[in-house]
C-alpha cells in the first residue's frame, strides 16, 4: 500500500492513502535516508510504502520514496543533529506578527535563507494587523516594501476581521504548503477560518512576556477543501541553520547574489574589502540596511548555529 505521512509523533505515524483513508503505522526496522543525518528518519510529507500484517490495524512502513526537497531546523536537544520539519513541499509560508508577539526580521531572514538553501519558494504573511498601532502600520508598510522589492510575496491578514483571507487561500490553493512561525502569531486561527471544521486549538498570549504558548505539539498535514494541503508546525522559537557556511550566506540573499561576481575578490565577505559590489550597492541605497545588518549578524557562527535573535 502507498500513502503520504500526514503526522509524525516520533514513534508512530499517520499515513493517508489517495482515497483519504488513514492508517496508524510504525517503521519496520531501522531506516537511514541517504545523505541525511537527522533525529527523525521520517517526516510529514514523506511518501511511503507500508503493509498491514494479517488482521493487525497498525501498518509497517517498509519503503520511503526519494524526497524532492526538505527543510530542516537545528535539533533542540542534540546540538550537532538536525530535525526535518517537513519534506516534498511546494512552498513555505512564514506567518509573522509585528506585535503581540513580535517577530524579528532576523528570524524572518533566517527562515528565508533556509528556504533559499533548499530551493523552496517562500512567502511572508503579516498577521494580526487589527492589533497594530499607527507605528506598527508604518513599520509594516516599510517591511512589506523591503521584501517585495527583493522578490518575496507578502500578504496582510487578520483572522478576526477577515482581512486578506481570499488572497491567503489563493496562495495556498493546489499546493503542499509548510506554515511556520513563532507561537502566538495566529497560525491556527488563520487555518480555522479558511478551513472550517479543523478546529485547531488556539493558544493564549502571555500578558507578561507578550509571547505565545505552544498549541501544536507535532507537525501535521491537513487537506484543504479548496485544493492542496497545509502542514501546520509547532511554534518555532529559534531557527538555527546548520548547513550554511559563513562564506555562502550572501548567496542566499537575492539582492546580493547578482552582485557577487562583480566583487574584486572571489572570497569577499562584503564587510571591509575594497571594490566590493555589495558595499557599493549598500552605500547607494540599493541594498536595505536592515537586511544588511541581519547579514552581518549571520556571519557570526553563534548566530548561524543557535538562531540568535536580531532586531
FENRA-V688277 format. One line per field, one symbol per residue. phi: phi as a letter, one per 40 degrees, with the letter a starting at -180 (. if undefined). psi: psi as a letter, one per 30 degrees, with the letter a starting at -180 (. if undefined). burial: b if it has 9 or more other C-alpha atoms within 8 Angstrom, else e. Layout:
phi=???
psi=???
burial=???
This chain:
phi=.babcbabbhbbbbbbcdcgcbbcbbccgbbbcdgbbbcbcbbdhccbbabbcfbccbcbcbabccccaabbbccccbccbbbccaafccabbccbbcafccbccccdccccccccccfbdbbbbcbgcccccdcccccddccdcdcccbhccbbbbaccbfcgccccccccdgbcbcbbiccgcgdcccccccbdhcfccccbcccccfbcbcbccbcacbcbcchhbbbcbddccbbccbbccdccddcccdccdccdccccbcbccgbaccfcccccccccgcbcccccccccccccdccccbgdcbc
psi=kkakjfkkgeflkkkklegfkkkkllkjakkjkkgkjlfjfklkfkklklljkbgkfkljkfkjlkkfllkllkkefjfgllkkellhkelkkkklkflhlkklfeeeeeeeeeeeeghkkklkjjlhfffkleeeeeeeeeeeeeeefggkkkkkljefghkgeeeeeeefkgljkkklllkffgeeeeeeefikfehkkkllkkfefhllkkfkelkkkkkkfgkalkjklkkkelikkffkleffeefgjefeeffeffkekfhkfhefklhkeeeeeeefgfkkeeeeeeeeeffkeeeeeghkkl.
burial=eebbbbbbeeebbbbbbeeeeebbbbbeeeeeeeeeebbeeebbbbbbbbbbeeeeebbbbbebeeeebbbbbbbeeeeebbbbbbbbbbbbbbbbbbbbbbbbbbbbbbbbbbbbbbebbbbbbbbbbeebeeebbeebeeebebbbeeebbbbbbbbeeebbbeebbeebbebbbbbbbbbbbbbbbbbbeebeeeeeeebebbeeebbbbbbbebbbbbebeebbbbbbbbbbebbbbbebebeebbbbbbebbebbeebbeeebebeebeebbbbbbbeeeebbeebbebbbbbbbeebbbbbbbbe
